[in-house]
């Protein structure tokens, strides 16, 4: 593995070898980028806003709690919440819209990861 450090006059440039640590970091980054857990069916678009979620049980919404919507796509959303959500559970997500009715959708938790700080 080589790192192109500068362009020479002939356009071929000068090369230097990566250190073992740099190579290890690069391999880890590539492996992480291509891991199954990071693959998405649709691209995610970052859009942070406050929203409310309610557990959906017996075809009705229960008591709502606040969440932060971090990103969204045509097939899912990423949210931040202080408690762990149960995988497989359904929730009603309501995103407020200024001057209009909240955007509401029923969702099923497929993955819940703990982040730094909670």
Secondary structure, DSSP 8 states (H G I E B T S, - for coil): -EEEEE--TTSS-EEEE--HHHHHHHHHHHHHHTSGGG--SS--EEEEEEEEEEEEETTEEEEEEEEEEEEE-SS-EEEE-SS---TT-EEEEEEEETTEEEEEEEEE-------TT-
